[in-house]
């Protein structure tokens, strides 16, 4: 579900993974980038959010294996 949210609102998706500071920084960059580029930079933020979601999921998976 978080991957789908990343398609529309990457900063919110990053926030839901537990990285509020990064989400705030991405939001500050994302809004002007969307406005000035007409949405051409949006895929870059989607990929960033997907990478962060994947890392978080992998981190949880590796914690489960060690216990």
N, CA, C and O atoms as a Maestro MAE file, in Angstrom:
{
 s_m_m2io_version
 :::
 2.0.0
}

f_m_ct {
 s_m_title
 :::
 protein
 m_atom[268] {
  # First column is atom index #
  i_m_mmod_type
  r_m_x_coord
  r_m_y_coord
  r_m_z_coord
  i_m_residue_number
  s_m_chain_name
  s_m_pdb_residue_name
  s_m_pdb_atom_name
  i_m_atomic_number
  :::
  1 25 0.819 -1.200 0.000 1 A "UNK " " N  " 7
  2 3 0.000 0.000 0.000 1 A "UNK " " CA " 6
  3 2 0.858 1.258 0.000 1 A "UNK " " C  " 6
  4 15 0.518 2.261 -0.626 1 A "UNK " " O  " 8
  5 25 1.974 1.183 0.712 2 A "UNK " " N  " 7
  6 3 2.846 2.342 0.788 2 A "UNK " " CA " 6
  7 2 3.487 2.641 -0.575 2 A "UNK " " C  " 6
  8 15 3.773 3.798 -0.884 2 A "UNK " " O  " 8
  9 25 3.711 1.605 -1.383 3 A "UNK " " N  " 7
  10 3 4.264 1.820 -2.711 3 A "UNK " " CA " 6
  11 2 3.285 2.607 -3.592 3 A "UNK " " C  " 6
  12 15 3.704 3.454 -4.381 3 A "UNK " " O  " 8
  13 25 2.012 2.334 -3.460 4 A "UNK " " N  " 7
  14 3 0.995 3.063 -4.233 4 A "UNK " " CA " 6
  15 2 0.916 4.515 -3.754 4 A "UNK " " C  " 6
  16 15 0.787 5.434 -4.563 4 A "UNK " " O  " 8
  17 25 0.992 4.713 -2.454 5 A "UNK " " N  " 7
  18 3 0.990 6.068 -1.913 5 A "UNK " " CA " 6
  19 2 2.197 6.854 -2.413 5 A "UNK " " C  " 6
  20 15 2.105 8.062 -2.635 5 A "UNK " " O  " 8
  21 25 3.322 6.177 -2.590 6 A "UNK " " N  " 7
  22 3 4.531 6.835 -3.085 6 A "UNK " " CA " 6
  23 2 4.352 7.363 -4.505 6 A "UNK " " C  " 6
  24 15 5.041 8.301 -4.905 6 A "UNK " " O  " 8
  25 25 3.447 6.780 -5.261 7 A "UNK " " N  " 7
  26 3 3.190 7.272 -6.617 7 A "UNK " " CA " 6
  27 2 2.584 8.671 -6.612 7 A "UNK " " C  " 6
  28 15 2.868 9.478 -7.497 7 A "UNK " " O  " 8
  29 25 1.749 8.954 -5.613 8 A "UNK " " N  " 7
  30 3 1.026 10.222 -5.590 8 A "UNK " " CA " 6
  31 2 1.634 11.244 -4.628 8 A "UNK " " C  " 6
  32 15 1.708 12.431 -4.944 8 A "UNK " " O  " 8
  33 25 2.066 10.782 -3.459 9 A "UNK " " N  " 7
  34 3 2.618 11.679 -2.431 9 A "UNK " " CA " 6
  35 2 3.885 11.075 -1.827 9 A "UNK " " C  " 6
  36 15 3.842 10.513 -0.733 9 A "UNK " " O  " 8
  37 25 5.003 11.186 -2.526 10 A "UNK " " N  " 7
  38 3 6.239 10.591 -2.009 10 A "UNK " " CA " 6
  39 2 6.643 11.085 -0.614 10 A "UNK " " C  " 6
  40 15 7.084 10.269 0.195 10 A "UNK " " O  " 8
  41 25 6.512 12.386 -0.290 11 A "UNK " " N  " 7
  42 3 6.905 12.806 1.064 11 A "UNK " " CA " 6
  43 2 6.079 12.143 2.170 11 A "UNK " " C  " 6
  44 15 6.618 11.794 3.220 11 A "UNK " " O  " 8
  45 25 4.796 11.971 1.943 12 A "UNK " " N  " 7
  46 3 3.948 11.315 2.935 12 A "UNK " " CA " 6
  47 2 4.330 9.848 3.087 12 A "UNK " " C  " 6
  48 15 4.329 9.311 4.195 12 A "UNK " " O  " 8
  49 25 4.648 9.219 1.997 13 A "UNK " " N  " 7
  50 3 5.070 7.829 2.027 13 A "UNK " " CA " 6
  51 2 6.367 7.672 2.815 13 A "UNK " " C  " 6
  52 15 6.517 6.723 3.584 13 A "UNK " " O  " 8
  53 25 7.294 8.591 2.628 14 A "UNK " " N  " 7
  54 3 8.552 8.561 3.377 14 A "UNK " " CA " 6
  55 2 8.288 8.799 4.859 14 A "UNK " " C  " 6
  56 15 8.922 8.179 5.713 14 A "UNK " " O  " 8
  57 25 7.364 9.685 5.160 15 A "UNK " " N  " 7
  58 3 7.004 9.949 6.550 15 A "UNK " " CA " 6
  59 2 6.450 8.692 7.219 15 A "UNK " " C  " 6
  60 15 6.758 8.419 8.379 15 A "UNK " " O  " 8
  61 25 5.642 7.935 6.501 16 A "UNK " " N  " 7
  62 3 5.042 6.728 7.060 16 A "UNK " " CA " 6
  63 2 6.048 5.594 7.265 16 A "UNK " " C  " 6
  64 15 5.767 4.640 7.991 16 A "UNK " " O  " 8
  65 25 7.213 5.693 6.633 17 A "UNK " " N  " 7
  66 3 8.246 4.677 6.868 17 A "UNK " " CA " 6
  67 2 9.034 4.966 8.130 17 A "UNK " " C  " 6
  68 15 9.847 4.146 8.556 17 A "UNK " " O  " 8
  69 25 8.801 6.127 8.736 18 A "UNK " " N  " 7
  70 3 9.470 6.435 9.987 18 A "UNK " " CA " 6
  71 2 10.647 7.369 9.858 18 A "UNK " " C  " 6
  72 15 11.523 7.379 10.722 18 A "UNK " " O  " 8
  73 25 10.690 8.150 8.807 19 A "UNK " " N  " 7
  74 3 11.777 9.111 8.614 19 A "UNK " " CA " 6
  75 2 11.200 10.525 8.459 19 A "UNK " " C  " 6
  76 15 11.117 11.043 7.345 19 A "UNK " " O  " 8
  77 25 10.806 11.140 9.563 20 A "UNK " " N  " 7
  78 3 10.140 12.441 9.482 20 A "UNK " " CA " 6
  79 2 11.037 13.569 8.986 20 A "UNK " " C  " 6
  80 15 10.570 14.432 8.243 20 A "UNK " " O  " 8
  81 25 12.297 13.589 9.370 21 A "UNK " " N  " 7
  82 3 13.191 14.658 8.926 21 A "UNK " " CA " 6
  83 2 13.427 14.581 7.421 21 A "UNK " " C  " 6
  84 15 13.384 15.596 6.725 21 A "UNK " " O  " 8
  85 25 13.672 13.393 6.935 22 A "UNK " " N  " 7
  86 3 13.860 13.204 5.493 22 A "UNK " " CA " 6
  87 2 12.585 13.548 4.725 22 A "UNK " " C  " 6
  88 15 12.645 14.130 3.642 22 A "UNK " " O  " 8
  89 25 11.438 13.189 5.287 23 A "UNK " " N  " 7
  90 3 10.165 13.506 4.646 23 A "UNK " " CA " 6
  91 2 9.980 15.020 4.538 23 A "UNK " " C  " 6
  92 15 9.499 15.518 3.520 23 A "UNK " " O  " 8
  93 25 10.356 15.742 5.577 24 A "UNK " " N  " 7
  94 3 10.233 17.199 5.563 24 A "UNK " " CA " 6
  95 2 11.159 17.815 4.508 24 A "UNK " " C  " 6
  96 15 10.754 18.713 3.770 24 A "UNK " " O  " 8
  97 25 12.388 17.336 4.441 25 A "UNK " " N  " 7
  98 3 13.344 17.847 3.444 25 A "UNK " " CA " 6
  99 2 12.859 17.533 2.035 25 A "UNK " " C  " 6
  100 15 12.916 18.390 1.153 25 A "UNK " " O  " 8
  101 25 12.389 16.329 1.824 26 A "UNK " " N  " 7
  102 3 11.880 15.945 0.499 26 A "UNK " " CA " 6
  103 2 10.673 16.792 0.137 26 A "UNK " " C  " 6
  104 15 10.528 17.198 -1.016 26 A "UNK " " O  " 8
  105 25 9.802 17.066 1.103 27 A "UNK " " N  " 7
  106 3 8.636 17.906 0.831 27 A "UNK " " CA " 6
  107 2 9.062 19.313 0.404 27 A "UNK " " C  " 6
  108 15 8.491 19.883 -0.526 27 A "UNK " " O  " 8
  109 25 10.067 19.870 1.088 28 A "UNK " " N  " 7
  110 3 10.542 21.213 0.742 28 A "UNK " " CA " 6
  111 2 11.148 21.273 -0.658 28 A "UNK " " C  " 6
  112 15 11.104 22.318 -1.308 28 A "UNK " " O  " 8
  113 25 11.697 20.188 -1.115 29 A "UNK " " N  " 7
  114 3 12.269 20.140 -2.467 29 A "UNK " " CA " 6
  115 2 11.210 19.733 -3.486 29 A "UNK " " C  " 6
  116 15 11.215 20.218 -4.617 29 A "UNK " " O  " 8
  117 25 10.309 18.848 -3.088 30 A "UNK " " N  " 7
  118 3 9.322 18.273 -4.001 30 A "UNK " " CA " 6
  119 2 8.320 19.312 -4.519 30 A "UNK " " C  " 6
  120 15 8.028 19.354 -5.714 30 A "UNK " " O  " 8
  121 25 7.802 20.141 -3.626 31 A "UNK " " N  " 7
  122 3 6.773 21.126 -4.032 31 A "UNK " " CA " 6
  123 2 7.298 22.093 -5.096 31 A "UNK " " C  " 6
  124 15 6.665 22.235 -6.143 31 A "UNK " " O  " 8
  125 25 8.435 22.765 -4.866 32 A "UNK " " N  " 7
  126 3 8.926 23.654 -5.937 32 A "UNK " " CA " 6
  127 2 9.314 22.904 -7.209 32 A "UNK " " C  " 6
  128 15 9.146 23.420 -8.314 32 A "UNK " " O  " 8
  129 25 9.829 21.697 -7.052 33 A "UNK " " N  " 7
  130 3 10.206 20.925 -8.236 33 A "UNK " " CA " 6
  131 2 8.986 20.590 -9.086 33 A "UNK " " C  " 6
  132 15 9.054 20.633 -10.315 33 A "UNK " " O  " 8
  133 25 7.877 20.257 -8.443 34 A "UNK " " N  " 7
  134 3 6.644 19.971 -9.173 34 A "UNK " " CA " 6
  135 2 6.134 21.230 -9.868 34 A "UNK " " C  " 6
  136 15 5.698 21.180 -11.018 34 A "UNK " " O  " 8
  137 25 6.190 22.341 -9.175 35 A "UNK " " N  " 7
  138 3 5.668 23.599 -9.726 35 A "UNK " " CA " 6
  139 2 6.518 24.079 -10.897 35 A "UNK " " C  " 6
  140 15 5.984 24.417 -11.953 35 A "UNK " " O  " 8
  141 25 7.831 24.111 -10.717 36 A "UNK " " N  " 7
  142 3 8.693 24.700 -11.735 36 A "UNK " " CA " 6
  143 2 8.990 23.776 -12.909 36 A "UNK " " C  " 6
  144 15 9.213 24.249 -14.023 36 A "UNK " " O  " 8
  145 25 8.997 22.468 -12.679 37 A "UNK " " N  " 7
  146 3 9.320 21.564 -13.785 37 A "UNK " " CA " 6
  147 2 8.069 20.998 -14.446 37 A "UNK " " C  " 6
  148 15 8.160 20.311 -15.463 37 A "UNK " " O  " 8
  149 25 6.922 21.279 -13.884 38 A "UNK " " N  " 7
  150 3 5.691 20.768 -14.465 38 A "UNK " " CA " 6
  151 2 5.501 19.282 -14.238 38 A "UNK " " C  " 6
  152 15 4.776 18.630 -14.989 38 A "UNK " " O  " 8
  153 25 6.134 18.739 -13.224 39 A "UNK " " N  " 7
  154 3 5.982 17.328 -12.903 39 A "UNK " " CA " 6
  155 2 7.040 16.424 -13.491 39 A "UNK " " C  " 6
  156 15 6.971 15.207 -13.313 39 A "UNK " " O  " 8
  157 25 8.019 16.980 -14.189 40 A "UNK " " N  " 7
  158 3 9.050 16.137 -14.797 40 A "UNK " " CA " 6
  159 2 9.972 15.490 -13.772 40 A "UNK " " C  " 6
  160 15 10.567 14.448 -14.046 40 A "UNK " " O  " 8
  161 25 10.096 16.093 -12.601 41 A "UNK " " N  " 7
  162 3 10.980 15.539 -11.572 41 A "UNK " " CA " 6
  163 2 10.250 14.573 -10.640 41 A "UNK " " C  " 6
  164 15 10.885 13.954 -9.785 41 A "UNK " " O  " 8
  165 25 8.952 14.433 -10.783 42 A "UNK " " N  " 7
  166 3 8.171 13.572 -9.902 42 A "UNK " " CA " 6
  167 2 8.659 12.120 -9.891 42 A "UNK " " C  " 6
  168 15 8.707 11.526 -8.815 42 A "UNK " " O  " 8
  169 25 9.023 11.521 -11.022 43 A "UNK " " N  " 7
  170 3 9.520 10.137 -10.992 43 A "UNK " " CA " 6
  171 2 10.764 9.957 -10.119 43 A "UNK " " C  " 6
  172 15 10.962 8.891 -9.537 43 A "UNK " " O  " 8
  173 25 11.590 10.977 -10.025 44 A "UNK " " N  " 7
  174 3 12.782 10.895 -9.183 44 A "UNK " " CA " 6
  175 2 12.383 10.713 -7.715 44 A "UNK " " C  " 6
  176 15 13.007 9.933 -6.995 44 A "UNK " " O  " 8
  177 25 11.361 11.420 -7.278 45 A "UNK " " N  " 7
  178 3 10.910 11.315 -5.899 45 A "UNK " " CA " 6
  179 2 10.193 9.994 -5.643 45 A "UNK " " C  " 6
  180 15 10.255 9.454 -4.538 45 A "UNK " " O  " 8
  181 25 9.519 9.480 -6.653 46 A "UNK " " N  " 7
  182 3 8.869 8.168 -6.528 46 A "UNK " " CA " 6
  183 2 9.927 7.093 -6.313 46 A "UNK " " C  " 6
  184 15 9.779 6.236 -5.442 46 A "UNK " " O  " 8
  185 25 10.978 7.138 -7.097 47 A "UNK " " N  " 7
  186 3 12.051 6.149 -6.960 47 A "UNK " " CA " 6
  187 2 12.715 6.276 -5.593 47 A "UNK " " C  " 6
  188 15 13.008 5.265 -4.955 47 A "UNK " " O  " 8
  189 25 12.953 7.489 -5.140 48 A "UNK " " N  " 7
  190 3 13.532 7.705 -3.816 48 A "UNK " " CA " 6
  191 2 12.641 7.094 -2.731 48 A "UNK " " C  " 6
  192 15 13.136 6.409 -1.837 48 A "UNK " " O  " 8
  193 25 11.356 7.333 -2.806 49 A "UNK " " N  " 7
  194 3 10.427 6.789 -1.809 49 A "UNK " " CA " 6
  195 2 10.414 5.266 -1.866 49 A "UNK " " C  " 6
  196 15 10.394 4.616 -0.821 49 A "UNK " " O  " 8
  197 25 10.424 4.683 -3.059 50 A "UNK " " N  " 7
  198 3 10.422 3.228 -3.180 50 A "UNK " " CA " 6
  199 2 11.689 2.630 -2.583 50 A "UNK " " C  " 6
  200 15 11.630 1.590 -1.927 50 A "UNK " " O  " 8
  201 25 12.831 3.271 -2.801 51 A "UNK " " N  " 7
  202 3 14.087 2.774 -2.233 51 A "UNK " " CA " 6
  203 2 14.027 2.808 -0.707 51 A "UNK " " C  " 6
  204 15 14.443 1.856 -0.047 51 A "UNK " " O  " 8
  205 25 13.519 3.882 -0.158 52 A "UNK " " N  " 7
  206 3 13.425 4.007 1.299 52 A "UNK " " CA " 6
  207 2 12.449 2.981 1.869 52 A "UNK " " C  " 6
  208 15 12.714 2.386 2.913 52 A "UNK " " O  " 8
  209 25 11.330 2.774 1.194 53 A "UNK " " N  " 7
  210 3 10.358 1.762 1.654 53 A "UNK " " CA " 6
  211 2 10.990 0.377 1.604 53 A "UNK " " C  " 6
  212 15 10.828 -0.410 2.536 53 A "UNK " " O  " 8
  213 25 11.698 0.075 0.538 54 A "UNK " " N  " 7
  214 3 12.337 -1.230 0.407 54 A "UNK " " CA " 6
  215 2 13.383 -1.437 1.503 54 A "UNK " " C  " 6
  216 15 13.454 -2.512 2.097 54 A "UNK " " O  " 8
  217 25 14.199 -0.406 1.772 55 A "UNK " " N  " 7
  218 3 15.216 -0.517 2.822 55 A "UNK " " CA " 6
  219 2 14.574 -0.777 4.180 55 A "UNK " " C  " 6
  220 15 15.059 -1.601 4.955 55 A "UNK " " O  " 8
  221 25 13.501 -0.081 4.458 56 A "UNK " " N  " 7
  222 3 12.811 -0.256 5.733 56 A "UNK " " CA " 6
  223 2 12.243 -1.672 5.852 56 A "UNK " " C  " 6
  224 15 12.322 -2.296 6.909 56 A "UNK " " O  " 8
  225 25 11.680 -2.158 4.774 57 A "UNK " " N  " 7
  226 3 11.122 -3.503 4.775 57 A "UNK " " CA " 6
  227 2 12.212 -4.558 4.938 57 A "UNK " " C  " 6
  228 15 12.033 -5.543 5.653 57 A "UNK " " O  " 8
  229 25 13.340 -4.341 4.269 58 A "UNK " " N  " 7
  230 3 14.470 -5.256 4.376 58 A "UNK " " CA " 6
  231 2 15.060 -5.225 5.784 58 A "UNK " " C  " 6
  232 15 15.474 -6.257 6.312 58 A "UNK " " O  " 8
  233 25 15.097 -4.051 6.382 59 A "UNK " " N  " 7
  234 3 15.590 -3.907 7.751 59 A "UNK " " CA " 6
  235 2 14.707 -4.688 8.732 59 A "UNK " " C  " 6
  236 15 15.213 -5.370 9.623 59 A "UNK " " O  " 8
  237 25 13.411 -4.584 8.565 60 A "UNK " " N  " 7
  238 3 12.487 -5.334 9.419 60 A "UNK " " CA " 6
  239 2 12.649 -6.822 9.233 60 A "UNK " " C  " 6
  240 15 12.614 -7.588 10.196 60 A "UNK " " O  " 8
  241 25 12.825 -7.229 7.992 61 A "UNK " " N  " 7
  242 3 12.993 -8.655 7.685 61 A "UNK " " CA " 6
  243 2 14.256 -9.207 8.322 61 A "UNK " " C  " 6
  244 15 14.252 -10.317 8.854 61 A "UNK " " O  " 8
  245 25 15.342 -8.433 8.272 62 A "UNK " " N  " 7
  246 3 16.600 -8.921 8.840 62 A "UNK " " CA " 6
  247 2 16.533 -8.953 10.368 62 A "UNK " " C  " 6
  248 15 17.175 -9.803 10.985 62 A "UNK " " O  " 8
  249 25 15.774 -8.052 10.991 63 A "UNK " " N  " 7
  250 3 15.608 -8.084 12.447 63 A "UNK " " CA " 6
  251 2 14.837 -9.326 12.877 63 A "UNK " " C  " 6
  252 15 15.135 -9.915 13.916 63 A "UNK " " O  " 8
  253 25 13.853 -9.722 12.087 64 A "UNK " " N  " 7
  254 3 13.070 -10.910 12.415 64 A "UNK " " CA " 6
  255 2 13.941 -12.169 12.348 64 A "UNK " " C  " 6
  256 15 13.758 -13.086 13.149 64 A "UNK " " O  " 8
  257 25 14.859 -12.222 11.429 65 A "UNK " " N  " 7
  258 3 15.699 -13.402 11.247 65 A "UNK " " CA " 6
  259 2 16.688 -13.587 12.390 65 A "UNK " " C  " 6
  260 15 17.036 -14.721 12.720 65 A "UNK " " O  " 8
  261 25 17.140 -12.516 12.991 66 A "UNK " " N  " 7
  262 3 18.163 -12.630 14.040 66 A "UNK " " CA " 6
  263 2 17.574 -13.083 15.371 66 A "UNK " " C  " 6
  264 15 18.312 -13.593 16.213 66 A "UNK " " O  " 8
  265 25 16.272 -12.915 15.589 67 A "UNK " " N  " 7
  266 3 15.694 -13.306 16.867 67 A "UNK " " CA " 6
  267 2 15.092 -14.646 16.812 67 A "UNK " " C  " 6
  268 15 14.560 -15.125 17.813 67 A "UNK " " O  " 8
  :::
 }
 m_bond[267] {
  # First column is bond index #
  i_m_from
  i_m_to
  i_m_order
  :::
  1 1 2 1
  2 2 3 1
  3 3 4 2
  4 3 5 1
  5 5 6 1
  6 6 7 1
  7 7 8 2
  8 7 9 1
  9 9 10 1
  10 10 11 1
  11 11 12 2
  12 11 13 1
  13 13 14 1
  14 14 15 1
  15 15 16 2
  16 15 17 1
  17 17 18 1
  18 18 19 1
  19 19 20 2
  20 19 21 1
  21 21 22 1
  22 22 23 1
  23 23 24 2
  24 23 25 1
  25 25 26 1
  26 26 27 1
  27 27 28 2
  28 27 29 1
  29 29 30 1
  30 30 31 1
  31 31 32 2
  32 31 33 1
  33 33 34 1
  34 34 35 1
  35 35 36 2
  36 35 37 1
  37 37 38 1
  38 38 39 1
  39 39 40 2
  40 39 41 1
  41 41 42 1
  42 42 43 1
  43 43 44 2
  44 43 45 1
  45 45 46 1
  46 46 47 1
  47 47 48 2
  48 47 49 1
  49 49 50 1
  50 50 51 1
  51 51 52 2
  52 51 53 1
  53 53 54 1
  54 54 55 1
  55 55 56 2
  56 55 57 1
  57 57 58 1
  58 58 59 1
  59 59 60 2
  60 59 61 1
  61 61 62 1
  62 62 63 1
  63 63 64 2
  64 63 65 1
  65 65 66 1
  66 66 67 1
  67 67 68 2
  68 67 69 1
  69 69 70 1
  70 70 71 1
  71 71 72 2
  72 71 73 1
  73 73 74 1
  74 74 75 1
  75 75 76 2
  76 75 77 1
  77 77 78 1
  78 78 79 1
  79 79 80 2
  80 79 81 1
  81 81 82 1
  82 82 83 1
  83 83 84 2
  84 83 85 1
  85 85 86 1
  86 86 87 1
  87 87 88 2
  88 87 89 1
  89 89 90 1
  90 90 91 1
  91 91 92 2
  92 91 93 1
  93 93 94 1
  94 94 95 1
  95 95 96 2
  96 95 97 1
  97 97 98 1
  98 98 99 1
  99 99 100 2
  100 99 101 1
  101 101 102 1
  102 102 103 1
  103 103 104 2
  104 103 105 1
  105 105 106 1
  106 106 107 1
  107 107 108 2
  108 107 109 1
  109 109 110 1
  110 110 111 1
  111 111 112 2
  112 111 113 1
  113 113 114 1
  114 114 115 1
  115 115 116 2
  116 115 117 1
  117 117 118 1
  118 118 119 1
  119 119 120 2
  120 119 121 1
  121 121 122 1
  122 122 123 1
  123 123 124 2
  124 123 125 1
  125 125 126 1
  126 126 127 1
  127 127 128 2
  128 127 129 1
  129 129 130 1
  130 130 131 1
  131 131 132 2
  132 131 133 1
  133 133 134 1
  134 134 135 1
  135 135 136 2
  136 135 137 1
  137 137 138 1
  138 138 139 1
  139 139 140 2
  140 139 141 1
  141 141 142 1
  142 142 143 1
  143 143 144 2
  144 143 145 1
  145 145 146 1
  146 146 147 1
  147 147 148 2
  148 147 149 1
  149 149 150 1
  150 150 151 1
  151 151 152 2
  152 151 153 1
  153 153 154 1
  154 154 155 1
  155 155 156 2
  156 155 157 1
  157 157 158 1
  158 158 159 1
  159 159 160 2
  160 159 161 1
  161 161 162 1
  162 162 163 1
  163 163 164 2
  164 163 165 1
  165 165 166 1
  166 166 167 1
  167 167 168 2
  168 167 169 1
  169 169 170 1
  170 170 171 1
  171 171 172 2
  172 171 173 1
  173 173 174 1
  174 174 175 1
  175 175 176 2
  176 175 177 1
  177 177 178 1
  178 178 179 1
  179 179 180 2
  180 179 181 1
  181 181 182 1
  182 182 183 1
  183 183 184 2
  184 183 185 1
  185 185 186 1
  186 186 187 1
  187 187 188 2
  188 187 189 1
  189 189 190 1
  190 190 191 1
  191 191 192 2
  192 191 193 1
  193 193 194 1
  194 194 195 1
  195 195 196 2
  196 195 197 1
  197 197 198 1
  198 198 199 1
  199 199 200 2
  200 199 201 1
  201 201 202 1
  202 202 203 1
  203 203 204 2
  204 203 205 1
  205 205 206 1
  206 206 207 1
  207 207 208 2
  208 207 209 1
  209 209 210 1
  210 210 211 1
  211 211 212 2
  212 211 213 1
  213 213 214 1
  214 214 215 1
  215 215 216 2
  216 215 217 1
  217 217 218 1
  218 218 219 1
  219 219 220 2
  220 219 221 1
  221 221 222 1
  222 222 223 1
  223 223 224 2
  224 223 225 1
  225 225 226 1
  226 226 227 1
  227 227 228 2
  228 227 229 1
  229 229 230 1
  230 230 231 1
  231 231 232 2
  232 231 233 1
  233 233 234 1
  234 234 235 1
  235 235 236 2
  236 235 237 1
  237 237 238 1
  238 238 239 1
  239 239 240 2
  240 239 241 1
  241 241 242 1
  242 242 243 1
  243 243 244 2
  244 243 245 1
  245 245 246 1
  246 246 247 1
  247 247 248 2
  248 247 249 1
  249 249 250 1
  250 250 251 1
  251 251 252 2
  252 251 253 1
  253 253 254 1
  254 254 255 1
  255 255 256 2
  256 255 257 1
  257 257 258 1
  258 258 259 1
  259 259 260 2
  260 259 261 1
  261 261 262 1
  262 262 263 1
  263 263 264 2
  264 263 265 1
  265 265 266 1
  266 266 267 1
  267 267 268 2
  :::
 }
}
